[in-house]
């Protein structure tokens, strides 16, 4: 655990420091977000935060290779992690081009598919899913490739879509990455397997990169991650989950002590988690398409009726709206992880229920409590 903590800190510190350089590059190259009608920022903000996050991920990887425990874990962990980082660099480059020149949606999708294809070509894909009773469903290479490509591209676009408020995407993905690290670490611990896994290494590095970026990106943001960052962290989040199916076998998970609890969602979670933590922005995306289509407009036509816009309209401040969406992400991500690992524990159900109550209260009750104060201030 201490080595993983060090990897987290290295990713966070490196990203934090490189963000200053990325901002300067963005200003010099003209990669700046102009103010549009649907945006919530009032002044132009530089892009290219993804470059700093990629630097943080690479630094964490290089440090991990030199640590006593992780460095002796075998070549598979670092081989798979390197493949994911190369694919991340590829999709980050596509994002940089979009931040600079605003490339069309089809070209950007082609870059996403190319990065997902690179992962699949080097063996990063879903292999099997397992159940509580030891049964397993093995995917043939074509099925695994198609499913992996869909999940990676869907997650990349969902993260890109949710990047609408300062600090929102970095916080949501950072929370999801931290939850998945807990899952990978505890899954191996429960089953008496090696604690060094590609999924744990990538997810804790991603969480660190998101944390390091947030001081520069939280309201008022001094730098946006841009497509270079949103697509990068979306790919790393989904790919880190995919790698778990190639790390362990069903026999290892079904024969170890305590695995009857952990195996319920053990291989299903890598499929569910990347999409589940983004279920709210994905729902927002579907509603946006329906809303625009019913109004006779293009599904891609911008508007200010997204979920984060509605939170602002009902009385939340910019920062509080972001914090609430972080809480929803934490509820879904950590709730899914806890339920999969400890389905029969009373403390787990109590914790998830308490998280849900607090989140609902923050979302719907808090604006009403602040409304009288706001009206009183407006009349003075």
Phi, psi and omega in degrees: 000324181297323179290322176296321177298319178296318178300317177301313182293322178296315179298318181294312183294317181295316178299316180302316182286319182289340180299325178297318179292318180299321179296319179295319178297318180297318180294321182286331182263356179081018177277079186231137178280113177284157182278123178244167183300324185275354183277159179255350176274147187259347180229156178299138182235135179294152175262203172074020174297338179298330178296319178293320180293321176297319177298320178295320179295318180294318179299317179298320179297315182295320178293319181299326180295340183259356182280144188304312183282308183296325182292340180258014184278354181109165185282336185298318182301310184281331176297309180295321179297321179295320178299317180296318181293323177295316176298323177296319178296323179296312182287332175294322178296320176299318178295323177298316177300321179292320178296328182275317190240358181054066179292159184288162186297324182293319177295319178296319177297322177299321176295322178295315179296322178297316179295318177296321177296326177297317177301312184294320181299332180256021170088008177271093180201164178295138182247313182202166172233144184238157178241175183299322186274012178089355177290157180216152176240111183267133179268139172283164185306321181293315178298314180298320180294314181296316181294319179297314180299318180296312183296317181295311182294320179295318180293318178303313182287328178294318178295318178299323181289322185283351183282070184242347177231154180302123176083358187290306184295316180298320180290316181296314181291321177299319177295315178297320179295319179295320178297319181289328174298316177302318180297310181300315184294312182289327177300312178294321181294316180298321184267005178067031181256175181298138180277353180267105179229154178298318180300317179294317181296313182291319183291320179289327175294318179295318177300318178296317180297320179294317179296319179294331181278331188300321179303332179270346189247344181287151186304129353281126184287139173260348181205139173260149175288334181066184177295332178298327180269316184296319179289324179298308184289331175295318179293315182294321178299310182290321181291324178297326177288321181296324186297338184295327182290343176263355182272319183240165175247159178301325180297320179297325184275337183266343183261345184279155180296138177081358185285344178299330176282315188285337189277357181302310179240019190300318179259349176279330182299322176303333176276321187280317191299311181303326181273328185292321181289345179251018184294327179291310176296328177293319175298320177300321179296314180297315180296324179295317179297315179297315182299315183287323180294318179296331179274003179078020180252168177293142177299339181264002179291129183288152173207180180242045180239021177288171184301316181293330175293321180292325176297322177293322183291328183276002172120359179280146172284169180302311183294320182291326176298319178294315180299322179295318179291329171298318181296320176298318179297318180294321179299313182290312185293305182289328176297316178297318180295313182296319180295324181287327183269324185230062186293338185254007183269129181294323181297329180293314180295324178295319181294313180296320179296318179296319177300319181294317180297314181297319181295315179297318179298317179297323185287315191249333184271320185302317178300325180291326178291327181274341184300314179300322179295320180295318180293323180295321181292328182287340182266352180269000000 
